[in-house]
Amino acid sequence: MGKFVIQKDTEKISSINRTIRMKPEHFEKIMEISEKNDISFNKVVNQCIEYALENLEE
């Protein structure tokens, strides 16, 4: 499995609105990553999801 690296692309993605719940510590960590890398919270979450799905062992 390759290392997870935040991408700073500006490409817009089509999306579906959905409410999710997460642990406060996960929210804070994602916000920290978002601010540190100057990208949106949403883009960090989507990159995390993409990475997890691509590296999921079924």
GULUMNU-80104 format. One record per atom (N, C-alpha, C, O, CB): z, y, x; chain; residue number from 0. Coordinates in steps of 0.1 Angstrom, whole numbers, plus 2048, in hexadecimal, padded with zeros to 3 digits. Glycine has a CB too. Layout:
BEGIN
> Z/Y/X/A/NUM
...
! end
This chain:
BEGIN
> 800/7F4/808/A/0
> 800/800/800/A/0
> 800/80C/809/A/0
> 808/80D/812/A/0
> 80C/800/7F6/A/0
> 7F7/816/806/A/1
> 7F6/822/80E/A/1
> 801/82C/80A/A/1
> 808/82B/800/A/1
> 7E9/829/80C/A/1
> 804/835/813/A/2
> 80E/83F/811/A/2
> 809/849/806/A/2
> 7FE/84D/805/A/2
> 811/847/81E/A/2
> 813/84D/7FD/A/3
> 810/857/7F3/A/3
> 80F/865/7F9/A/3
> 819/869/7FF/A/3
> 81A/856/7E8/A/3
> 804/86C/7F7/A/4
> 802/879/7FC/A/4
> 7FE/882/7F1/A/4
> 7F4/87F/7E9/A/4
> 7F7/879/807/A/4
> 804/88E/7EF/A/5
> 801/897/7E5/A/5
> 7F3/89E/7E8/A/5
> 7F1/8A3/7F3/A/5
> 80C/8A2/7E3/A/5
> 7EA/89E/7DE/A/6
> 7DD/8A4/7E0/A/6
> 7DE/8B2/7D9/A/6
> 7E3/8B4/7CE/A/6
> 7D2/89C/7DA/A/6
> 7D8/8BC/7E0/A/7
> 7D8/8CA/7DB/A/7
> 7CB/8CD/7D4/A/7
> 7C6/8D9/7D5/A/7
> 7DB/8D3/7E5/A/7
> 7C4/8C4/7CE/A/8
> 7B7/8C7/7C8/A/8
> 7B9/8D0/7BC/A/8
> 7C4/8D1/7B6/A/8
> 7B0/8BA/7C3/A/8
> 7AF/8D7/7B8/A/9
> 7B0/8E0/7AD/A/9
> 7A7/8DB/7A1/A/9
> 7A5/8E2/797/A/9
> 7AB/8EE/7B1/A/9
> 7A3/8CF/7A2/A/10
> 79B/8C9/797/A/10
> 7A3/8C8/78B/A/10
> 7AE/8C2/78B/A/10
> 795/8BB/79C/A/10
> 79D/8CC/780/A/11
> 7A4/8CB/773/A/11
> 7A1/8BD/76D/A/11
> 796/8B8/76F/A/11
> 7A0/8D6/769/A/11
> 7AB/8B7/767/A/12
> 7A8/8AA/761/A/12
> 7AA/8AB/752/A/12
> 7B1/8B3/74D/A/12
> 7B3/89F/767/A/12
> 7A2/8A2/74B/A/13
> 7A4/8A2/73D/A/13
> 7B2/89B/73A/A/13
> 7B6/893/742/A/13
> 798/89A/735/A/13
> 7B8/89F/730/A/14
> 7C6/899/72E/A/14
> 7C9/897/71F/A/14
> 7C3/89C/716/A/14
> 7D0/8A3/734/A/14
> 7D4/890/71E/A/15
> 7DA/88D/711/A/15
> 7E8/892/712/A/15
> 7F0/88F/71B/A/15
> 7D9/87E/70D/A/15
> 7ED/89A/708/A/16
> 7FA/89E/708/A/16
> 803/893/703/A/16
> 801/88D/6F8/A/16
> 7FC/8AB/6FF/A/16
> 80E/891/70A/A/17
> 818/887/706/A/17
> 825/88B/70C/A/17
> 826/88F/717/A/17
> 814/879/70C/A/17
> 830/88A/704/A/18
> 83D/88D/709/A/18
> 843/880/70F/A/18
> 843/875/709/A/18
> 846/892/6FD/A/18
> 849/882/71B/A/19
> 850/877/721/A/19
> 85F/87C/725/A/19
> 861/887/726/A/19
> 849/872/72E/A/19
> 867/872/727/A/20
> 875/875/72B/A/20
> 876/86F/739/A/20
> 871/865/73C/A/20
> 880/86F/721/A/20
> 87D/877/741/A/21
> 880/872/74F/A/21
> 88E/875/753/A/21
> 894/87E/74D/A/21
> 876/877/759/A/21
> 893/86F/75D/A/22
> 8A0/872/762/A/22
> 8A0/880/769/A/22
> 896/884/76F/A/22
> 8A4/867/76D/A/22
> 8AB/887/767/A/23
> 8AC/894/76D/A/23
> 8A9/895/77C/A/23
> 8A3/89E/780/A/23
> 8B9/89A/76A/A/23
> 8AD/88B/783/A/24
> 8AB/88B/791/A/24
> 89C/889/795/A/24
> 897/88E/79F/A/24
> 8B3/880/798/A/24
> 895/882/78C/A/25
> 886/880/78E/A/25
> 87F/88E/78B/A/25
> 876/892/793/A/25
> 881/875/785/A/25
> 884/894/781/A/26
> 87E/8A1/77D/A/26
> 880/8AB/789/A/26
> 877/8B2/78D/A/26
> 884/8A7/770/A/26
> 88C/8AC/78E/A/27
> 88F/8B5/799/A/27
> 887/8B2/7A5/A/27
> 882/8BB/7AC/A/27
> 89E/8B4/79C/A/27
> 885/8A5/7A9/A/28
> 87E/8A1/7B4/A/28
> 86F/8A5/7B3/A/28
> 869/8AA/7BC/A/28
> 87F/892/7B7/A/28
> 869/8A3/7A7/A/29
> 85B/8A6/7A4/A/29
> 85A/8B5/7A5/A/29
> 850/8BA/7AA/A/29
> 857/8A1/797/A/29
> 863/8BD/79F/A/30
> 862/8CB/7A0/A/30
> 863/8D0/7AE/A/30
> 85B/8D9/7B2/A/30
> 86E/8D2/798/A/30
> 86B/8CA/7B6/A/31
> 86C/8CD/7C5/A/31
> 85F/8CB/7CC/A/31
> 85A/8D3/7D3/A/31
> 878/8C5/7CB/A/31
> 859/8BF/7C9/A/32
> 84C/8BC/7CF/A/32
> 841/8C6/7CB/A/32
> 839/8CA/7D3/A/32
> 848/8AE/7CC/A/32
> 841/8C9/7BE/A/33
> 838/8D2/7B8/A/33
> 838/8E0/7BF/A/33
> 82E/8E6/7C3/A/33
> 83A/8D3/7A9/A/33
> 844/8E5/7C0/A/34
> 846/8F2/7C6/A/34
> 843/8F2/7D5/A/34
> 83D/8FC/7DA/A/34
> 855/8F7/7C4/A/34
> 847/8E8/7DC/A/35
> 845/8E7/7EA/A/35
> 836/8E6/7ED/A/35
> 831/8EC/7F7/A/35
> 84B/8DA/7F0/A/35
> 82E/8E0/7E5/A/36
> 820/8DE/7E7/A/36
> 817/8E8/7DF/A/36
> 80B/8E7/7E0/A/36
> 81C/8D0/7E3/A/36
> 81D/8F1/7D8/A/37
> 816/8FB/7D0/A/37
> 80C/8F5/7C7/A/37
> 801/8FA/7C6/A/37
> 810/905/7DA/A/37
> 810/8EB/7BF/A/38
> 807/8E5/7B5/A/38
> 810/8E3/7A8/A/38
> 81C/8E3/7A9/A/38
> 801/8D8/7B9/A/38
> 80A/8E1/79D/A/39
> 811/8E0/791/A/39
> 819/8D3/790/A/39
> 816/8C9/796/A/39
> 808/8E1/785/A/39
> 824/8D4/788/A/40
> 82C/8C8/785/A/40
> 823/8BD/77F/A/40
> 825/8B1/783/A/40
> 838/8CC/77B/A/40
> 81B/8C1/776/A/41
> 812/8B7/770/A/41
> 809/8B0/77A/A/41
> 807/8A4/779/A/41
> 809/8BE/766/A/41
> 804/8B7/784/A/42
> 7FB/8B0/78E/A/42
> 803/8A7/796/A/42
> 7FE/89C/79A/A/42
> 7F4/8BB/797/A/42
> 80F/8AA/799/A/43
> 818/8A1/7A1/A/43
> 81A/894/799/A/43
> 819/889/79E/A/43
> 825/8A7/7A5/A/43
> 81E/896/78D/A/44
> 820/88A/784/A/44
> 814/881/783/A/44
> 815/875/784/A/44
> 825/88F/776/A/44
> 808/887/781/A/45
> 7FC/880/77F/A/45
> 7F9/878/78C/A/45
> 7F4/86D/78C/A/45
> 7F1/889/77B/A/45
> 7FB/87F/798/A/46
> 7F8/878/7A5/A/46
> 802/86D/7A7/A/46
> 7FE/862/7AC/A/46
> 7F9/882/7B0/A/46
> 80E/86E/7A3/A/47
> 818/863/7A4/A/47
> 814/857/79B/A/47
> 814/84C/79F/A/47
> 826/868/7A0/A/47
> 80F/85A/78F/A/48
> 80B/850/786/A/48
> 7FF/849/78B/A/48
> 7FE/83C/78C/A/48
> 808/856/778/A/48
> 7F5/850/790/A/49
> 7E9/84A/796/A/49
> 7EC/841/7A2/A/49
> 7E7/836/7A2/A/49
> 7DF/855/79A/A/49
> 7F4/846/7AB/A/50
> 7F8/83E/7B6/A/50
> 7FF/831/7B2/A/50
> 7FC/826/7B7/A/50
> 802/846/7BF/A/50
> 809/832/7A8/A/51
> 810/827/7A4/A/51
> 807/81C/79E/A/51
> 808/810/7A0/A/51
> 81B/82B/79A/A/51
> 7FD/821/795/A/52
> 7F4/818/78F/A/52
> 7EB/811/798/A/52
> 7E8/805/797/A/52
> 7EC/81F/784/A/52
> 7E6/819/7A2/A/53
> 7DD/813/7AC/A/53
> 7E4/809/7B5/A/53
> 7DD/800/7BB/A/53
> 7D7/81E/7B5/A/53
> 7F1/80A/7B7/A/54
> 7F8/801/7C0/A/54
> 801/7F7/7B8/A/54
> 80A/7F1/7BE/A/54
> 801/809/7C9/A/54
> 7FF/7F6/7AB/A/55
> 807/7ED/7A3/A/55
> 803/7DF/7A6/A/55
> 7F7/7DB/7A5/A/55
> 805/7F0/794/A/55
> 80C/7D6/7A9/A/56
> 809/7C8/7AB/A/56
> 80C/7C1/79E/A/56
> 817/7C0/79A/A/56
> 811/7C2/7B7/A/56
> 802/7BB/799/A/57
> 803/7B4/78C/A/57
> 804/7A5/78E/A/57
> 805/79D/785/A/57
> 7F8/7B7/782/A/57
! end
